[in-house]
């Protein structure tokens, strides 16, 4: 906990550090805010609001980056060698249909938010859909991590801290695992269906 003791005592200073940290490493900033709140160093509601605003602002910034620069890059001479208007149109239709689900799942898949959020902007996903989806996901994500650290008593205890980290890690990767499981089940179902069709065809 020496790192926490080295941080400033001021609530405003702590909030500023957390806000800036969300633009560098969202999950780390969230864990820091949750730890400070659970230990009494930072007002929980203040910490939650600061973390949420920082993460959501970063999400919107990636969307704006994609909408302003991504489309220009897509129409550059270099990109035109690999992209066609038809492929861009298909990508836009896919985002219009599956974009919300993709945004939800990306919250739990490390490294996926930067390319996905910028692509959402470049492919003209509705800004209203993007803003609402990312706001809800960010609020649930931050709230869940804060709740874990608040419900585990005595955050200064090494055993409680380890337990909080374990539960948080499980929360971080559970949606990714569920998505992988669903994909595997669908793949196996498709293989089984193909095998059944093949057997039926042979029987005929």
matplotlib code that plots the C-alpha trace (Angstrom):
import matplotlib.pyplot as plt

x = [0.0, 3.1, 2.0, -1.4, 0.3, 2.4, -0.6, -1.9, -4.6, -6.7, -9.9, -9.5, -5.9, -6.8, -9.7, -7.4, -4.9, -7.6, -9.2, -5.9, -5.1, -8.3, -6.9, -3.9, -5.2, -8.9, -8.9, -5.9, -7.5, -10.8, -9.0, -7.1, -10.3, -12.1, -9.2, -8.9, -12.7, -12.8, -9.9, -11.7, -9.2, -11.7, -15.4, -17.0, -19.5, -16.8, -14.5, -17.2, -18.2, -14.6, -13.8, -17.0, -16.5, -12.9, -13.7, -16.7, -14.9, -12.1, -14.6, -16.3, -12.8, -12.0, -15.3, -14.6, -11.1, -12.5, -15.2, -12.8, -9.6, -10.7, -12.8, -10.0, -7.6, -10.1, -10.3, -6.5, -4.6, -2.9, -6.1, -7.9, -5.5, -7.1, -10.6, -13.4, -16.6, -18.5, -16.4, -16.9, -20.7, -20.8, -18.8, -21.2, -24.2, -22.6, -21.9, -25.5, -26.8, -24.3, -22.5, -24.2, -23.4, -19.8, -19.4, -20.7, -18.4, -15.4, -15.6, -14.3, -11.8, -8.5, -7.1, -10.3, -11.8, -9.3, -9.7, -13.4, -14.4, -12.4, -13.9, -17.4, -16.7, -15.2, -18.1, -20.7, -22.3, -25.0, -23.5, -26.6, -26.3, -22.5, -22.9, -25.8, -24.1, -20.7, -22.3, -24.3, -21.3, -19.0, -21.4, -22.0, -18.3, -17.1, -20.0, -19.3, -15.6, -16.4, -19.0, -16.5, -14.0, -16.7, -18.2, -14.9, -14.2, -11.0, -9.3, -6.0, -5.9, -3.7, -6.1, -9.1, -7.0, -6.0, -9.6, -10.7, -8.1, -9.2, -12.9, -12.1, -10.0, -12.9, -15.2, -12.9, -12.5, -15.9, -17.7, -14.7, -15.0, -18.7, -18.3, -15.7, -18.0, -21.0, -18.8, -17.6, -21.1, -22.3, -19.4, -20.1, -23.8, -23.0, -20.7, -23.4, -26.0, -23.7, -22.9, -26.7, -27.4, -24.6, -25.9, -29.4, -28.1, -26.2, -29.3, -31.3]
y = [0.0, 2.3, 3.6, 4.6, 6.4, 8.4, 9.8, 13.3, 13.6, 16.1, 14.7, 17.0, 15.9, 12.2, 12.7, 14.5, 11.7, 9.1, 11.2, 11.4, 7.8, 6.7, 8.0, 5.8, 2.6, 2.4, -0.7, 0.3, 3.7, 2.0, -0.3, 2.6, 4.6, 1.6, 0.9, 4.5, 4.6, 1.4, 2.5, 5.8, 8.0, 9.0, 9.7, 6.7, 8.7, 11.2, 8.4, 6.6, 9.8, 10.7, 7.3, 7.1, 10.5, 9.8, 6.4, 7.6, 10.8, 8.5, 6.3, 9.3, 10.6, 7.4, 7.6, 11.2, 10.2, 7.4, 9.6, 12.4, 10.6, 7.0, 7.8, 9.9, 7.1, 4.7, 6.8, 7.3, 5.8, 3.3, 2.0, 1.9, -0.9, -3.1, -1.5, -1.1, 0.9, -2.5, -3.8, -0.5, -0.7, -4.2, -3.1, -0.3, -2.6, -5.0, -2.3, -1.0, -4.5, -5.8, -2.7, -2.5, -6.1, -5.7, -2.6, -4.4, -7.4, -5.2, -3.8, -7.2, -8.0, -6.4, -4.4, -4.5, -1.1, 1.1, -0.5, -1.2, 2.3, 4.1, 1.7, 2.6, 6.2, 5.6, 3.4, 5.9, 3.9, 6.1, 8.5, 8.2, 4.4, 4.6, 7.1, 5.3, 1.9, 3.0, 5.1, 2.1, -0.3, 2.1, 2.7, -1.0, -1.8, 0.8, 0.2, -3.6, -3.1, -0.5, -2.8, -5.7, -3.6, -2.2, -5.5, -7.2, -5.9, -4.3, -3.5, -3.0, -6.7, -8.7, -11.6, -9.2, -7.4, -10.6, -11.8, -8.4, -8.8, -12.3, -11.4, -8.3, -10.4, -12.9, -10.0, -8.6, -11.9, -13.6, -11.9, -12.8, -16.4, -16.5, -15.1, -17.8, -20.5, -19.3, -19.2, -22.8, -24.0, -22.5, -24.0, -27.4, -27.1, -26.1, -29.2, -31.4, -30.1, -30.6, -34.1, -34.9, -33.5, -35.5, -38.7, -38.0, -37.4, -40.7, -42.6, -41.3]
z = [0.0, -0.1, -3.5, -2.1, 0.8, -1.6, -3.4, -2.4, 0.3, -1.6, -3.1, -6.1, -6.7, -6.5, -8.9, -11.3, -11.2, -11.8, -14.6, -16.5, -15.8, -17.6, -20.8, -20.4, -18.8, -18.0, -16.0, -13.9, -13.2, -12.2, -9.8, -8.3, -7.8, -6.3, -3.9, -2.8, -2.2, -0.3, 2.0, 2.7, 0.9, -1.8, -1.7, -3.5, -5.5, -6.4, -7.4, -9.4, -11.2, -12.1, -13.4, -15.4, -17.0, -17.9, -19.5, -21.4, -22.6, -23.9, -25.7, -27.3, -28.3, -30.1, -32.0, -33.0, -34.0, -36.2, -37.8, -38.7, -39.6, -40.2, -43.2, -44.8, -44.4, -45.9, -49.0, -49.3, -52.2, -50.1, -48.5, -51.9, -52.9, -50.2, -49.6, -52.1, -51.8, -51.6, -48.7, -46.8, -47.4, -46.1, -43.0, -42.4, -42.7, -40.2, -37.7, -38.1, -37.3, -34.7, -33.5, -30.1, -29.3, -30.4, -28.2, -25.2, -25.7, -26.3, -22.8, -21.5, -24.3, -23.7, -26.6, -28.6, -27.7, -29.6, -33.0, -32.6, -31.3, -34.0, -36.6, -35.3, -36.0, -39.4, -40.5, -39.3, -36.5, -35.1, -32.6, -30.4, -30.3, -29.7, -26.9, -25.1, -25.4, -24.1, -21.3, -20.0, -20.4, -18.6, -15.8, -15.2, -15.5, -13.1, -10.7, -10.6, -9.8, -7.1, -5.6, -5.4, -3.5, -1.2, -0.4, 0.5, 4.1, 5.3, 2.0, 3.9, 4.7, 2.4, 2.1, 1.3, -1.2, -3.0, -2.9, -4.5, -7.2, -7.9, -8.1, -10.3, -12.7, -12.9, -13.7, -16.3, -18.2, -17.7, -20.6, -22.9, -21.7, -22.3, -25.8, -26.6, -25.2, -27.3, -30.4, -29.7, -29.1, -32.3, -34.2, -32.8, -33.6, -37.2, -37.5, -36.0, -38.4, -41.4, -40.3, -39.9, -43.3, -44.8, -43.2, -44.4, -47.9, -47.9, -46.6, -49.5]

ax = plt.figure().add_subplot(projection="3d")
ax.plot(x, y, z, "-o")
ax.set_aspect("equal")
plt.show()
